[in-house]
Amino acid sequence: MNVVLSENYRSDAVNSIVYEANARVQDPVYGCVGIISSLQRQLETLQTQLAFAQAELVHMKTLHRIDTKPPPYMASGISFPANKDLSNDVDMAFAYENGAGESLWSC
């Protein structure tokens, strides 16, 4: 094997063989494959958690955007008084043609 590899990669190959041998001692059945499988499961779990966290972040940003928007009646800068008596308002009153002067609006 050392003949096939260039000198630059020989130390990496030896380190890999030592790592695989130690993994086989710790887990005689699976060795390195068991470690790789375990790491892949951890990676999948972390990716799922990350996706949930990103979705929650988008949801929170959406809620924040909704909370910070002005109410529709304030969008044009006009505010409506809550308890204004409109019964005497000229725009809201209508007199009968017979001159009785009774309002048709009941506000």
Summary of the structure (lengths in Angstrom):
residues: 107
radius of gyration: 38.6
end to end distance: 96.7
largest distance: 117.4
contacts: 183
relative contact order: 0.05
helix: 59%
strand: 0%
